[in-house]
Amino acid sequence: MKRILFLVFAISIVIGSVYNLMLADKEAEHSKGLYNGEESVEVSGTVPLSVNVGDKAPDFELKTLDGKQVRLSDYRGERVLLNFWSTWCPPCRQEMPDMQQFFQDQDPVILAVNLTDTEVNQKTVREFIEEFGVTFPVLLDEKAKVSQLYRIQPIPTTYFIDAEGKIRYKAFGALTYEQMIQEYEKLSETSK
């Protein structure tokens, strides 16, 4: 019995090592692509292993649903709610009406990054925006460059970024209107 357990343990270590090597190769390939000027994502510095509270929010540039180019750094000096979402995600659908209400009541900067590479097509995104009456900017991450840059795994994922460009709050899952208000108000306290 001990031999079988040892064998299972050894095999799991080998499999884990191979997986980590494959992941490292993918990370190197991802970093190379980001820094060779591919598509619409521009970043500076090194690609982070994760993006956490206290970190400077990595800059990026994406097109909106209307074709306008938007850079995160264009909003330096302002508080930003950065949200990653998709139309097929139930918690994203649950969160969107609260986010729209928050936008109408507080007039914050909201950059809603749609994981467009996971969508059927852009028409699906447009229909979602119309259905929920979304009026804040929706950015299209068509090649998953920004979601990879931010290491987005569960969606929705939301970052609250202060006026200096630092991440002050990170949330996994749907936020309520009240949570958005609370975290947004904390951003003004950190800017003082």
Secondary structure by P-SEA (a helix, b strand, c coil): caaaaaaaaaaaaaaaaaaaaaaaaaaaaaaaaaacccccccccccccccccccccccccccccccbbbbbccccccbbbbbbbbccccaaaaaaaaaaaaaaaacccbbbbbbcccccccaaaaaaaaaaaccccbbbbcccaaaaaaaccccccbbbbbcccccccccccccccaaaaaaaaaaaaaaac
